Amino acid sequence: MPHQTTLTERGSFAVARCSCGWTGPARRSRDRARTDAADHQRPAPEPSAAG
């Protein structure tokens, strides 16, 4: 199921939230809150098989 993120305003702060239950930190910069949401939606890198 794809992650659906939203930006919520709380006073002078913005918080990114996701349908999976993840919540980013409160940010004064709305752009940074949007970046937090975009970073959360990116798939995690595959672990390398080095060794």
C-alpha positions in Angstrom: 0.0 0.0 0.0 1.5 3.4 -1.0 2.2 6.0 1.7 -0.1 9.0 1.6 1.5 12.0 3.3 -0.2 15.3 4.4 1.1 18.5 5.9 -0.7 19.7 9.0 -0.3 23.3 10.4 0.0 23.7 14.1 0.4 27.4 14.9 3.7 28.5 13.4 4.8 24.9 12.8 4.1 22.4 10.0 4.1 18.6 10.6 4.3 15.9 7.9 2.0 12.9 8.6 1.6 9.6 6.8 -1.3 7.1 6.5 1.1 4.5 8.0 1.2 6.3 11.3 4.6 8.0 10.8 4.8 11.7 12.0 7.7 13.9 11.2 9.1 16.6 13.5 7.5 19.9 13.8 9.1 22.4 11.5 8.9 26.2 11.1 9.8 25.7 7.4 7.0 24.3 5.4 9.5 23.3 2.7 11.5 21.3 5.2 8.3 19.5 6.4 7.5 18.7 2.7 11.1 17.3 2.3 10.6 15.2 5.4 7.4 13.7 3.8 9.2 13.1 0.5 12.1 11.4 2.3 9.7 9.2 4.2 8.0 8.1 0.9 11.3 7.1 -0.7 12.0 3.4 -0.5 14.8 2.3 1.9 18.0 1.3 0.1 18.7 -2.4 -0.3 21.3 -3.7 2.2 24.5 -4.5 0.4 25.7 -8.1 0.4 29.4 -7.1 1.0 31.3 -9.4 3.1 
